[in-house]
């Protein structure tokens, strides 16, 4: 882990990005509608079919099918996902008749599923009333790819940061109006009574966490304004911000300083500092966080004690993502 000299403890230097940087699946519903027998039209295995198992995974191998339907799976959800998966670069628009034919369902049933997906924002109709995927579908895929790539790239650096400091370290992304943990490695020093025992994919409020503040500052102003209008600020820890004007002022300070602080705002006795991780385009992709007991560290001690080290790790992760 790199070290660098810096006399400015009031503003932390953090990473900037370095340089450089399926085919459709629908299934027929014949006499047997068990999820272990779902098959979908496709290419690549000579038969023109691929298989959809009970977990929603598409495969060309019959052996990947779930062996039995034990009631844990939703056929309705499977139908909806199959409709989405039936679109491809070669089949960018599909009408109800097309979908019904491939799904082996009635047009009325197919229309009900398609209309639901359109209402939810995953499908839209063109002037010919044919359906096509919306950018919201791309957002889901990109979010999955981005979070997986971020976690895989960051985990070695988080492990080293935890080993070097002994404190709990986390990496998070913004998911709508919440912070979603991509990775969290618990430390072994002094947090046992106040640690929230959170795991990956846990969600936290965006306004009373250091990570959340950092992620909010990465939003375009229009998106931030919209999010704040819809946000309800509830008190959590003793110093939790409960006014939107105060939150706005706090975010301005985060932008100026280059890091976010949780000053016992989420939970009594817990303080943390977070810095941004950037993608190859220079946009905030995630937030790197280190949490310590409030009894051992005052708010003003976090940046001098951990800011430089955290900034180096954030920079390392940013550069790794850009490769």
C-alpha positions in Angstrom: 0.0 0.0 0.0 1.6 3.3 -1.1 2.4 6.1 1.3 2.9 9.7 0.3 3.8 12.9 2.2 1.2 15.5 2.8 1.1 18.4 5.2 -2.5 19.3 4.5 -4.7 17.3 6.9 -7.7 19.4 6.4 -8.4 18.2 2.8 -7.7 14.6 1.8 -6.3 13.8 -1.6 -8.3 10.9 -3.0 -8.1 8.8 -6.1 -8.7 9.9 -9.6 -9.2 7.5 -12.5 -6.1 6.5 -14.4 -5.7 6.5 -18.2 -7.0 3.9 -20.6 -9.6 2.6 -20.3 -28.2 -13.1 -24.8 -29.9 -14.1 -27.0 -33.6 -14.3 -26.1 -35.0 -16.8 -23.6 -38.7 -17.6 -23.4 -40.3 -20.8 -22.6 -43.4 -22.7 -23.8 -46.1 -23.6 -21.3 -47.5 -26.8 -22.5 -49.0 -29.6 -20.5 -46.2 -29.5 -18.0 -45.3 -26.1 -16.5 -42.8 -27.3 -14.0 -39.8 -25.0 -13.7 -37.4 -27.9 -14.2 -38.8 -28.2 -17.8 -38.6 -24.6 -18.9 -37.0 -24.3 -22.4 -36.4 -21.2 -24.4 -35.7 -20.4 -28.0 -32.1 -19.5 -28.7 -28.9 -20.3 -30.6 -25.6 -22.1 -30.1 -26.3 -25.7 -29.2 -27.6 -26.9 -32.5 -31.1 -27.5 -31.3 -32.1 -23.8 -31.4 -33.0 -24.0 -27.7 -31.5 -23.0 -24.4 -32.8 -23.8 -21.0 -34.0 -21.6 -18.1 -33.5 -23.2 -14.7 -35.6 -22.5 -11.6 -33.2 -19.8 -10.5 -33.7 -17.8 -13.7 -30.3 -18.7 -15.2 -30.1 -19.4 -18.9 -28.1 -22.3 -20.1 -27.6 -24.5 -23.1 -27.2 -27.6 -20.9 -30.2 -29.7 -19.9 -28.3 -30.8 -16.8 -28.4 -27.3 -15.4 -32.2 -27.5 -15.0 -33.6 -27.5 -11.4 -34.5 -31.1 -10.8 -37.9 -30.4 -9.3 -40.3 -27.6 -8.5 -40.7 -27.6 -4.8 -42.8 -24.5 -4.5 -39.9 -22.0 -4.0 -40.2 -20.5 -7.5 -42.7 -18.1 -9.0 -44.0 -19.0 -12.4 -45.4 -15.5 -12.9 -42.0 -13.9 -12.2 -40.4 -16.4 -14.5 -42.8 -15.4 -17.3 -41.9 -11.8 -16.9 -38.2 -12.4 -16.9 -38.6 -14.7 -20.0 -40.4 -11.8 -21.8 -37.5 -9.5 -21.1 -34.9 -12.2 -22.1 -36.7 -12.8 -25.4 -35.4 -9.4 -26.8 -32.0 -9.3 -28.4 -30.0 -7.2 -30.9 -31.6 -9.2 -33.7 -35.1 -8.9 -32.1 -35.1 -5.4 -30.7 -38.9 -5.0 -31.1 -41.6 -7.7 -30.6 -45.4 -7.6 -30.8 -47.8 -9.4 -28.6 -48.4 -12.0 -31.3 -44.6 -12.6 -31.5 -44.2 -13.0 -27.7 -47.3 -15.1 -27.4 -46.1 -17.5 -30.1 -42.6 -17.9 -28.5 -44.1 -18.2 -25.0 -46.8 -20.6 -26.1 -49.3 -18.5 -24.2 -52.5 -16.8 -25.1 -52.3 -13.3 -26.4 -54.4 -12.0 -23.5 -52.1 -13.5 -20.9 -49.0 -12.3 -22.8 -50.5 -8.8 -23.0 -51.1 -8.8 -19.2 -47.4 -9.6 -18.5 -46.1 -7.1 -21.1 -48.4 -4.4 -19.9 -47.2 -4.9 -16.3 -43.5 -4.7 -17.4 -44.3 -1.5 -19.3 -46.0 0.0 -16.3 -42.9 -0.8 -14.2 -40.7 0.9 -16.8 -38.9 -2.1 -18.3 -40.8 -2.2 -21.6 -42.2 0.6 -23.9 -44.2 0.6 -27.1 -43.2 2.2 -30.3 -45.6 3.9 -32.8 -46.4 0.4 -34.2 -47.4 -0.8 -30.7 -44.5 -3.2 -30.7 -42.6 -3.6 -27.4 -38.9 -2.9 -26.9 -36.7 -2.8 -23.8 -36.2 0.5 -22.0 -32.9 1.9 -20.6 -34.0 0.7 -17.2 -33.1 -2.8 -18.3 -29.6 -1.6 -19.2 -29.3 0.1 -15.8 -30.0 -3.2 -14.0 -27.3 -5.0 -16.1 -24.8 -2.3 -15.7 -25.4 -2.0 -12.0 -24.8 -5.8 -11.6 -21.6 -5.7 -13.7 -20.4 -2.6 -12.0 -20.9 -3.8 -8.5 -19.4 -7.2 -9.2 -16.3 -5.6 -10.8 -16.0 -3.1 -8.0 -16.2 -5.8 -5.3 -13.7 -8.1 -7.1 -11.3 -5.3 -7.6 -11.6 -3.8 -4.2 -11.6 -6.8 -1.9 -7.8 -7.3 -1.8 -7.3 -3.6 -0.9 -10.0 -3.7 1.7 -8.4 -6.8 3.2 -5.1 -5.1 3.4 -6.7 -1.9 4.9 -8.3 -4.0 7.6 -5.1 -5.9 8.3 -3.2 -2.6 8.6 -5.7 -0.8 10.8 -7.7 -3.4 12.6 -10.9 -1.5 12.0 -14.0 -2.4 10.1 -13.9 -1.3 6.5 -16.7 -1.1 3.9 -17.4 -0.4 0.3 -20.8 0.8 -0.8 -22.7 2.0 -3.8 -25.8 4.2 -4.1 -29.0 2.3 -4.8 -31.9 4.7 -5.3 -32.0 6.6 -2.0 -30.1 4.0 0.1 -26.5 3.0 0.6 -26.0 -0.7 -0.4 -22.9 -2.4 1.0 -20.9 -4.2 -1.7 -18.3 -5.5 0.8 -17.8 -5.2 4.5 -14.9 -6.6 6.4 -15.3 -6.5 10.2 -12.3 -5.4 12.2 -11.2 -6.9 15.5 -10.5 -3.8 17.5 -13.0 -2.3 19.9 -16.2 -2.4 17.8 -17.8 -5.5 19.1 -20.5 -3.8 21.2 -21.5 -1.2 18.6 -20.8 -2.9 15.3 -24.0 -3.3 13.3 -23.0 -6.8 12.1 -23.9 -5.9 8.6 -23.0 -8.0 5.6 -22.8 -7.5 1.8 -26.0 -6.2 0.2 -27.2 -4.6 3.6 -28.8 -1.2 3.2 -28.3 1.9 5.2 -29.8 5.4 5.1 -28.0 7.7 2.7 -28.1 10.9 4.8 -26.6 9.8 8.1 -23.7 7.7 6.9 -20.3 8.9 5.7 -20.6 6.7 2.6 -24.0 8.0 1.8 -22.8 11.6 1.9 -19.9 10.9 -0.4 -22.2 9.1 -2.8 -24.8 11.9 -2.8 -22.1 14.4 -3.8 -21.4 12.4 -6.9 -24.9 12.9 -8.2 -25.8 15.4 -10.9 -27.5 18.4 -9.3 -30.9 17.6 -10.9 -30.8 14.0 -9.6 -29.7 15.2 -6.1 -32.5 17.7 -5.9 -35.1 15.1 -6.9 -33.7 12.6 -4.4 -33.7 15.2 -1.5 -37.3 16.2 -2.3 -38.5 12.6 -1.9 -36.2 11.8 1.1 -37.6 11.5 4.6 -35.0 12.3 7.3 -35.6 10.2 10.4 -33.4 10.5 13.5 -31.1 7.5 14.1 -28.0 8.4 16.1 -27.7 11.4 18.6 -26.1 13.7 15.9 -28.3 12.6 13.0 -29.1 15.4 10.5 -32.9 15.8 10.3 -33.2 19.0 8.3 -32.7 19.1 4.5 -31.1 22.5 4.6 -28.6 21.2 7.1 -28.0 18.2 4.9 -27.4 20.4 1.9 -24.8 22.4 3.9 -23.1 19.2 5.0 -22.9 17.9 1.4 -21.2 21.2 0.4 -18.6 20.6 3.1 -18.1 17.0 1.9 -17.4 18.3 -1.6 -15.0 20.9 -0.3 -13.1 18.5 2.0 -13.1 15.5 -0.3 -14.4 13.1 2.3 -17.5 12.4 4.4 -17.9 11.9 8.1 -20.4 10.0 10.2 -20.3 11.7 13.6 -22.4 9.3 15.6 -25.3 10.0 13.2 -26.2 6.4 12.3 -25.7 4.9 15.8 -24.5 6.2 19.1 -20.8 5.4 19.7 -19.8 4.9 16.0 -17.8 7.3 13.9 -16.5 6.8 10.4 -14.8 8.4 7.5 -15.5 7.7 3.8 -13.9 8.7 0.5 -15.1 8.2 -3.1 -14.0 5.6 -5.6 -14.2 6.7 -9.2 -14.9 4.9 -12.4 -12.9 5.3 -15.6 -15.0 8.4 -16.6 -14.3 10.2 -13.4 -17.7 9.6 -11.9 -18.3 8.5 -8.3 -18.8 4.8 -8.5 -18.6 3.9 -4.8 -17.5 5.0 -1.3 -14.8 3.5 0.8 -15.4 3.7 4.6 -13.5 3.0 7.8 -15.4 2.8 11.1 -14.1 3.4 14.6 -15.5 3.7 18.2 -16.5 7.2 19.0 -15.0 6.7 22.5 -11.6 6.4 21.0 -11.7 9.0 18.2 -13.2 12.4 18.0 -14.7 13.7 14.8 -11.8 16.0 14.1 -9.3 13.2 14.5 -10.6 11.0 11.7 -9.1 12.8 8.7 -5.6 13.3 10.2 -5.5 9.7 11.5 -7.0 7.9 8.5 -7.5 10.3 5.6 -4.2 9.8 3.8 -4.3 6.0 4.1 -7.9 5.8 3.0 -7.2 8.1 0.1 -4.4 5.9 -1.1 -6.5 2.8 -1.0 -9.4 4.6 -2.8 -6.9 5.7 -5.5 -5.5 2.2 -5.8 -9.1 0.8 -6.3 -9.8 3.5 -8.9 -6.7 2.7 -10.8 -7.4 -1.0 -10.7 -10.9 -0.4 -12.1 -9.5 1.7 -15.0 -7.1 -1.1 -16.2 
